[in-house]
Amino acid sequence: MAEDTGSQDQAASTTEEGGQQFKIHRIYLKDVSYESPHTPQVFVENTSWQPNVSLHINTESTKLEKDMYESVLTVTATVKLGEETAYLTEVKQAGLFQVSGFPEDRLGPMLGSFCPNLLFPFAREAIASLVQKGGFPQLLLDPVNFDALYAQHVQQAKQNAPAPDTEQ
């Protein structure tokens, strides 16, 4: 049994030295905002809770040093009852990630899709908690397909790119 452990340790160190490596260093709340501009009237005047939820999601990544990146997922939820805003909440959930050994064409999907997928459950929980503490029914956000959002972003970038100049 000791021999098996030794071979596993050797394989792990080889992977870390020469292969691809992804490591979560830290996940943290970078910024948070909650506003309920029409309280307490919104509780008194609206007896039926049939909100209109608008959700906006944005991701951005910044290279910090060597193979260390900060990825920030911004989730903004605006909830209206009729024309009045019941509440607005925005969460910037961030993480520090070490990404090394991946080919350049895989780095974009790692930072634009994989990292936000890891951050989303934390942002979702923060929003649900804020909304509930604000006295409203808990807002449970549906899962998000960050792979599809990233692919859409890449497609839009290709369409908006200037055509190469072929004249000499």
C-alpha positions in Angstrom: 0.0 0.0 0.0 2.9 2.4 0.7 4.1 1.9 -2.9 0.7 3.0 -4.3 0.8 6.2 -2.2 4.3 7.0 -3.5 3.3 6.6 -7.1 0.3 8.8 -6.6 2.4 11.5 -4.9 4.9 11.4 -7.9 2.0 11.6 -10.4 0.5 14.6 -8.6 3.8 16.5 -8.5 4.5 15.8 -12.2 1.0 17.3 -13.0 1.7 20.3 -10.9 5.2 20.9 -12.4 4.6 20.4 -16.1 0.9 20.2 -16.7 -2.2 22.2 -16.4 -3.1 23.6 -13.0 -6.2 25.3 -11.8 -6.4 26.4 -8.2 -8.9 28.5 -6.2 -7.0 30.7 -3.9 -9.9 32.7 -2.5 -13.6 33.5 -3.1 -14.8 36.7 -1.6 -17.6 39.3 -1.8 -16.1 42.4 -3.4 -19.1 44.7 -3.4 -22.7 44.5 -2.4 -25.7 46.9 -2.6 -29.3 46.6 -1.6 -31.9 49.3 -2.0 -35.6 49.3 -1.3 -36.7 52.8 -2.2 -40.4 52.5 -1.6 -40.5 50.8 1.8 -42.6 50.7 3.9 -45.3 51.7 1.4 -44.4 48.7 -0.9 -45.4 46.4 2.0 -48.7 48.2 2.8 -49.9 49.1 -0.7 -49.2 45.8 -2.5 -51.0 42.8 -0.9 -50.3 40.5 -3.9 -46.7 39.6 -4.6 -46.4 39.3 -8.4 -43.0 40.9 -9.2 -41.3 41.6 -12.5 -37.7 40.5 -12.1 -35.0 41.9 -14.3 -31.6 40.2 -14.1 -28.3 41.5 -15.5 -25.1 39.5 -15.3 -21.6 40.6 -16.2 -18.1 39.0 -15.8 -14.7 40.4 -16.0 -11.2 39.0 -15.4 -8.0 40.7 -14.6 -4.5 39.2 -14.7 -2.7 40.1 -11.5 0.7 38.4 -11.7 2.2 35.4 -13.5 -0.7 32.9 -13.5 -2.9 34.6 -11.0 -6.3 36.1 -12.1 -9.1 37.9 -10.4 -12.5 37.0 -11.8 -15.5 39.1 -10.9 -19.1 38.1 -11.4 -21.6 41.0 -11.1 -25.2 40.1 -10.7 -27.8 42.8 -10.6 -31.5 42.1 -9.8 -34.2 44.7 -10.1 -37.6 43.7 -8.9 -40.6 45.9 -9.7 -44.2 45.7 -8.7 -46.0 47.5 -11.5 -43.9 50.6 -12.2 -42.4 50.9 -8.7 -39.1 49.3 -7.8 -39.6 47.0 -4.8 -35.9 46.5 -4.5 -32.6 46.5 -6.4 -29.6 44.5 -5.3 -26.2 44.1 -6.9 -23.5 41.7 -5.8 -19.9 41.6 -7.1 -18.7 38.1 -6.2 -15.0 37.6 -6.9 -12.3 35.0 -6.8 -8.6 34.7 -7.1 -7.6 31.8 -9.4 -4.3 30.3 -10.4 -4.5 29.2 -14.0 -1.4 27.8 -15.6 -0.4 25.4 -18.3 -3.5 25.9 -20.4 -3.2 26.7 -24.1 -4.1 30.3 -24.9 -7.3 29.3 -26.6 -8.5 27.7 -23.4 -7.7 30.6 -21.1 -10.7 32.7 -22.3 -13.2 29.9 -21.6 -11.6 29.2 -18.2 -11.9 32.9 -17.1 -15.1 33.7 -19.0 -17.1 30.6 -18.2 -15.5 28.2 -15.7 -14.7 30.8 -13.0 -18.1 32.5 -13.1 -19.7 29.0 -12.8 -17.8 28.6 -9.6 -18.7 32.1 -8.3 -22.4 32.1 -9.2 -23.7 29.9 -6.2 -22.0 32.3 -3.8 -23.6 35.4 -5.5 -26.9 33.6 -5.6 -26.8 32.9 -1.9 -25.8 36.5 -1.1 -28.7 37.9 -3.1 -31.2 35.5 -1.6 -30.0 36.5 1.9 -30.1 40.2 1.3 -33.6 40.1 -0.2 -34.9 38.0 2.7 -33.3 40.4 5.2 -35.1 43.2 3.4 -38.4 41.7 4.3 -39.3 40.3 0.9 -39.8 36.7 -0.2 -36.5 35.0 -1.0 -35.3 35.5 -4.5 -33.9 32.2 -5.8 -32.1 32.7 -9.1 -32.2 30.0 -11.7 -28.9 28.4 -12.8 -27.0 30.3 -15.5 -25.4 28.7 -18.5 -22.1 30.6 -18.6 -20.8 28.4 -21.4 -23.6 29.7 -23.7 -23.1 33.3 -22.5 -19.4 33.1 -23.2 -20.0 31.6 -26.6 -22.4 34.4 -27.3 -19.9 37.0 -26.2 -17.2 35.5 -28.5 -19.6 35.5 -31.4 -20.6 39.1 -30.9 -16.9 40.1 -30.6 -16.2 38.4 -34.0 -19.1 40.2 -35.6 -18.0 43.6 -34.2 -14.4 43.1 -35.2 -13.2 45.3 -38.1 -12.7 43.5 -41.3 -9.0 42.9 -42.1 -7.5 45.4 -44.5 -6.5 43.6 -47.7 -5.4 46.6 -49.7 -1.6 47.1 -50.0 
